[in-house]
Every structure is written in C-alpha cells, then in structure tokens.
Amino acid sequence: MRFWLILILLFFAVRYVLPIVLRVVLTGFVRKQMRNGGFGVPPQSRPGPPPAPGEVRVDYVPPITPKGEKPPGFKGGEYVDFEEVK
C-alpha cells in the first residue's frame, strides 16, 4: 500500500509540479541570457539588406595570389586526375 501511495504522489508531482518549476527556472534563464546578449546572432551570419533585382552581393572574396605562387600555409599539392580501378 505504501508503494502505491508513493508512486501516485510521484506521478502527481511530475505531472503538475515539475512543469511549473521548469517554467520558472527557464524563464529566469532566458531573461538572464537576453540581458547579457547570449542569444544574439553573430555578426558574420547576420543578413544584410537584400540585393536589388539583377545585382549580386558577395560576402567573401578570397585574396588574389600571383599565378603559380602558393598561398602561405598551403600544405597540398597539385591536382591529380583520379581513375577508379575495379
């Protein structure tokens, strides 16, 4: 009998009390994050104004290197054509 009473009390606690407690805790957390700017969008992913029709907006242009010169820190080699062998 004692087991069933504890089980019913746990069920009601989880069903009715836990959502109220979680709502209060999460509301406080979200308010704190909003005050500190924790949910802000990083500047690089913030969308800018949409381009006018017929125009193209480029977010990143890689640096131009002279032909034949490898950029600093380049650890690769030349492209080798790949053929699958069965």
Secondary structure by P-SEA (a helix, b strand, c coil): caaaaaaaaaaaaaaccaaaaaaaaaaaaaaaaaaaccccccccccccccccccbbbbccccccccccccccccccccbbbbbbcc
